[in-house]
Amino acid sequence: MTKTYQDMLAEARREVPEVEAEEVWQRLQAKEDFVILDVRDPDEFRRGHLPGAILISRGTLESRVVRAISSPEKPIVIYCAVGERSLLAGQTLKLLGYRQVASLKGGIQNWQSLGYPTVCETEPTPDWRERYSRQILLPQIGEEGQRRLLEAKVLVVGAGGLGSPAAIYLAAAGVGKLGIVDSDRVELSNLQRQILHTSYGLGELKAESARRALKALNPEVSVTAYAERLEASNINQIIEDYDLVLDCADNFSTKYLLNDACYLAGKPLVYGSIFQFEGQATFFHRGHSPCYRCLFPSPPPPGLVPT
């Protein structure tokens, strides 16, 4: 016997549990580790979506979801406009081996009617697609990924030998908001490696020199300069507005301070360090990895390690 759409929907509802909007909001507020998956079309997503949601349209779900959500154990909440496409998508995910799948009851329309917030996409400038065309061509990024970069907020601590190339590539890639923290001034000896700065900026604050260079490279990026040294008194306020923090600092006191503040705030921290021709890089995120103090419990005595 041929199944009707209502038959398919009833079957999906028996297999896929539905979750109330209030519960999803509470999980977001508690910063639980779960995926919010939007299975609508890209134009619907751009008009408004749940905070932190990723977009995989229903028609491409089977071919793309494994790249986006690699672990079958990852908890997933799926939603659409009114909660029907999400039920069918949840049924598909269960067939693909995902075990913790739920559908948002009533979809985004119910979510909005209850007063919970949504995120509207920033409308790109006319040359947006041309500027990022080589990235958009990559299946791992695409237009959806490029728009997520536009929404991203990254803080770079240090505008020297490490921070310079990191900030340049983040701005060039289209990260929407960058913060640059550095209290030093540009010196002649910096210029052979600190490629954010030029001879015209000698004596200028590095944070301001970096801001000018990044805006010249990509005017679409918002850049905030923090020409101050990170201290216990200001670090929480500075990192609060950012999704990701890059530790490109050149001293241990700042590195330990960054680690502690990011750990307590649950912020992901990318750590980098260089000495002559050697370097280290790793990623720290509370609940997902050890932290910097787990690897190096205490800093070395002052003056023992050159910068």
C-alpha positions as CSV (number, residue, x, y, z in Angstrom):
1,M,0.0,0.0,0.0
2,T,1.3,3.4,-1.0
3,K,2.1,5.7,2.0
4,T,0.8,9.2,2.1
5,Y,2.7,12.2,3.4
6,Q,0.7,12.1,6.6
7,D,1.5,8.4,7.0
8,M,5.2,9.1,6.6
9,L,5.0,12.0,9.1
10,A,3.2,9.8,11.7
11,E,5.8,7.1,11.3
12,A,8.6,9.7,11.8
13,R,6.9,11.1,14.9
14,R,6.9,7.6,16.4
15,E,10.6,7.2,15.8
16,V,11.9,10.7,16.5
17,P,11.2,12.4,19.9
18,E,10.1,16.0,19.9
19,V,11.6,18.5,22.2
20,E,10.0,21.7,23.5
21,A,11.5,25.1,22.6
22,E,11.9,26.0,26.3
23,E,14.2,22.9,26.8
24,V,16.3,23.8,23.8
25,W,16.7,27.4,25.1
26,Q,17.7,26.1,28.5
27,R,20.4,23.9,27.0
28,L,21.7,26.8,25.0
29,Q,21.9,28.9,28.1
30,A,23.7,26.1,29.9
31,K,26.2,25.9,26.9
32,E,25.5,22.2,26.5
33,D,27.5,20.4,23.8
34,F,25.0,19.6,21.2
35,V,24.3,20.4,17.5
36,I,21.3,22.5,16.4
37,L,20.6,21.5,12.8
38,D,18.5,23.7,10.4
39,V,17.2,21.6,7.5
40,R,15.4,24.5,5.7
41,D,16.5,26.2,2.5
42,P,19.4,28.7,2.6
43,D,17.1,31.7,2.0
44,E,14.9,30.7,5.0
45,F,18.1,30.3,7.1
46,R,19.3,33.8,6.2
47,R,16.0,35.4,7.2
48,G,16.4,34.0,10.7
49,H,17.8,31.0,12.5
50,L,18.4,29.6,16.0
51,P,21.6,30.8,17.7
52,G,24.5,28.6,16.8
53,A,22.6,26.5,14.2
54,I,24.3,24.9,11.3
55,L,22.5,24.6,7.9
56,I,22.2,21.5,5.9
57,S,19.1,21.6,3.6
58,R,16.9,18.6,3.7
59,G,17.6,17.7,0.1
60,T,21.4,17.4,0.8
61,L,21.3,15.9,4.2
62,E,22.4,12.4,3.3
63,S,25.4,13.5,1.4
64,R,26.6,16.3,3.7
65,V,25.8,15.4,7.3
66,V,28.7,13.1,7.9
67,R,31.2,15.9,7.1
68,A,29.5,18.3,9.4
69,I,28.7,15.9,12.3
70,S,31.2,13.1,12.4
71,S,30.2,11.4,15.7
72,P,27.1,9.3,15.7
73,E,26.9,9.9,19.5
74,K,26.6,13.7,19.2
75,P,23.2,15.0,20.5
76,I,21.3,16.7,17.7
77,V,18.2,18.9,17.7
78,I,16.8,19.4,14.2
79,Y,14.3,22.1,13.3
80,C,12.5,23.5,10.2
81,A,9.7,25.9,9.8
82,V,6.9,24.1,11.6
83,G,8.4,20.8,12.7
84,E,7.6,18.4,9.8
85,R,10.7,18.4,7.7
86,S,12.7,18.1,10.8
87,L,10.9,14.9,11.8
88,L,11.6,13.3,8.4
89,A,15.2,14.5,8.6
90,G,15.5,13.0,12.1
91,Q,14.3,9.7,10.7
92,T,17.0,9.9,8.0
93,L,19.7,10.6,10.6
94,K,18.6,7.6,12.6
95,L,18.9,5.4,9.5
96,L,22.4,6.8,9.1
97,G,23.4,5.7,12.6
98,Y,22.9,8.9,14.7
99,R,21.6,7.9,18.0
100,Q,20.6,11.1,19.9
101,V,18.3,12.9,17.6
102,A,15.3,15.0,18.5
103,S,13.0,17.4,16.5
104,L,12.1,20.9,17.7
105,K,8.4,20.8,18.3
106,G,6.6,23.4,16.2
107,G,9.8,24.5,14.4
108,I,11.2,28.0,14.3
109,Q,7.7,29.5,14.0
110,N,6.8,28.2,17.5
111,W,10.3,29.2,18.8
112,Q,9.7,32.8,17.6
113,S,6.1,33.0,18.9
114,L,7.4,32.2,22.4
115,G,9.8,35.1,22.2
116,Y,13.1,33.2,21.9
117,P,15.9,35.0,19.9
118,T,16.9,34.3,16.3
119,V,19.9,35.4,14.3
120,C,19.5,37.2,11.0
121,E,22.2,36.9,8.5
122,T,24.2,40.1,7.8
123,E,23.5,40.9,4.2
124,P,26.8,40.8,2.3
125,T,28.0,43.6,0.0
126,P,27.6,43.2,-3.8
127,D,31.2,42.0,-4.4
128,W,31.0,39.5,-1.5
129,R,30.7,36.4,-3.7
130,E,33.5,37.6,-5.9
131,R,35.9,38.3,-3.0
132,Y,35.4,34.9,-1.5
133,S,34.7,33.0,-4.6
134,R,37.7,30.7,-4.2
135,Q,36.6,29.7,-0.7
136,I,33.0,29.3,-1.7
137,L,34.0,26.8,-4.4
138,L,35.4,24.5,-1.7
139,P,32.8,21.9,-0.6
140,Q,34.0,22.1,3.0
141,I,33.1,25.8,3.1
142,G,30.5,26.8,0.4
143,E,28.3,29.8,0.7
144,E,26.8,28.7,4.0
145,G,30.3,28.3,5.6
146,Q,31.4,31.7,4.2
147,R,28.3,33.3,5.8
148,R,29.2,31.7,9.1
149,L,32.7,33.2,8.8
150,L,31.0,36.6,8.4
151,E,29.3,36.0,11.7
152,A,32.4,34.8,13.5
153,K,34.2,36.9,16.2
154,V,37.9,36.2,16.8
155,L,40.3,37.9,19.3
156,V,44.0,37.9,18.4
157,V,46.2,38.6,21.4
158,G,49.6,39.9,20.1
159,A,50.2,41.7,16.9
160,G,53.8,40.5,16.4
161,G,55.5,37.6,14.6
162,L,52.6,35.2,15.3
163,G,49.7,37.5,15.4
164,S,50.5,39.3,12.2
165,P,50.0,36.4,9.8
166,A,47.1,35.0,11.8
167,A,45.2,38.3,11.7
168,I,45.9,38.8,8.0
169,Y,44.6,35.4,7.0
170,L,41.5,35.8,9.3
171,A,40.7,39.1,7.8
172,A,41.3,37.9,4.2
173,A,39.2,34.8,4.8
174,G,36.2,37.0,5.8
175,V,35.9,36.6,9.6
176,G,33.4,39.3,10.4
177,K,34.8,40.7,13.6
178,L,38.4,40.8,14.7
179,G,39.9,42.1,18.0
180,I,43.6,42.9,18.2
181,V,45.3,43.2,21.6
182,D,48.8,44.7,21.9
183,S,50.2,47.5,24.0
184,D,53.6,47.8,22.3
185,R,54.7,50.2,19.6
186,V,56.1,49.4,16.2
187,E,59.9,49.3,16.1
188,L,62.3,48.9,13.2
189,S,63.5,45.5,14.4
190,N,59.9,44.2,14.1
191,L,59.5,44.8,10.4
192,Q,61.4,41.8,9.1
193,R,58.8,39.4,10.5
194,Q,55.8,41.3,11.8
195,I,54.1,41.7,8.5
196,L,51.1,43.7,9.7
197,H,53.4,46.8,10.1
198,T,55.4,49.0,7.7
199,S,58.1,51.7,8.0
200,Y,55.3,54.3,7.8
201,G,54.0,53.1,11.2
202,L,57.2,53.3,13.2
203,G,56.4,54.4,16.7
204,E,52.7,53.8,16.3
205,L,50.8,51.5,18.6
206,K,50.8,48.0,17.1
207,A,47.1,47.6,17.8
208,E,46.3,50.7,15.7
209,S,48.8,49.8,13.0
210,A,47.3,46.3,12.8
211,R,43.7,47.7,12.6
212,R,44.7,50.1,9.7
213,A,46.4,47.3,7.8
214,L,43.5,44.8,8.2
215,K,40.9,47.4,7.2
216,A,42.9,48.2,4.1
217,L,43.1,44.5,3.2
218,N,39.4,43.8,3.8
219,P,37.1,46.8,4.5
220,E,34.2,44.5,5.2
221,V,35.8,43.2,8.4
222,S,35.1,45.0,11.7
223,V,38.4,45.5,13.6
224,T,38.7,46.6,17.2
225,A,42.1,47.7,18.5
226,Y,42.9,47.1,22.2
227,A,46.1,49.1,22.8
228,E,46.5,47.8,26.4
229,R,48.1,44.9,28.2
230,L,45.9,42.1,29.3
231,E,45.4,42.1,33.1
232,A,43.1,40.3,35.5
233,S,41.1,43.5,35.7
234,N,40.3,43.8,32.0
235,I,40.6,40.3,30.4
236,N,37.1,39.0,31.1
237,Q,35.5,42.1,29.6
238,I,37.7,41.9,26.5
239,I,37.2,38.2,25.7
240,E,33.5,38.3,26.5
241,D,32.5,39.5,23.0
242,Y,34.5,36.8,21.0
243,D,33.8,33.2,20.0
244,L,37.4,32.2,19.7
245,V,40.7,33.5,21.2
246,L,44.2,33.2,19.6
247,D,47.1,33.3,22.0
248,C,49.9,34.9,20.0
249,A,51.5,36.5,23.0
250,D,55.2,36.7,23.6
251,N,55.3,36.3,27.4
252,F,54.3,33.6,29.9
253,S,52.2,35.8,32.2
254,T,49.8,36.6,29.4
255,K,49.6,33.0,28.2
256,Y,48.7,31.8,31.7
257,L,46.2,34.6,32.2
258,L,44.6,33.8,28.8
259,N,44.4,30.1,29.6
260,D,42.7,30.7,33.0
261,A,40.2,33.3,31.7
262,C,39.3,31.2,28.6
263,Y,38.9,28.1,30.7
264,L,36.6,29.8,33.2
265,A,34.6,31.4,30.5
266,G,34.4,28.2,28.4
267,K,36.0,30.0,25.4
268,P,38.0,27.9,22.9
269,L,41.7,29.0,22.9
270,V,44.2,28.5,20.1
271,Y,47.7,28.6,21.5
272,G,50.9,29.3,19.5
273,S,54.5,29.9,20.4
274,I,57.8,30.2,18.5
275,F,61.5,30.3,19.2
276,Q,63.9,30.8,16.3
277,F,63.1,27.9,13.9
278,E,60.9,25.9,16.3
279,G,57.2,26.3,17.1
280,Q,54.3,24.9,19.0
281,A,50.6,25.1,18.3
282,T,47.6,23.5,19.9
283,F,43.9,24.0,20.8
284,F,42.4,24.1,24.2
285,H,38.7,24.0,25.0
286,R,37.2,23.1,28.4
287,G,35.3,19.8,28.3
288,H,37.0,18.8,25.1
289,S,40.8,18.9,25.8
290,P,43.3,19.5,28.5
291,C,44.2,23.2,29.2
292,Y,47.6,25.0,29.0
293,R,48.2,24.5,32.8
294,C,47.5,20.7,32.4
295,L,50.6,20.6,30.1
296,F,52.7,23.3,31.8
297,P,51.4,23.6,35.5
298,S,53.6,26.6,36.2
299,P,55.6,29.2,34.2
300,P,59.5,29.0,34.1
301,P,61.5,31.3,36.3
302,P,61.7,34.8,34.8
303,G,64.6,35.2,32.3
304,L,65.2,31.4,31.8
305,V,63.4,31.2,28.4
306,P,64.2,33.9,25.8
307,T,61.3,35.4,23.8
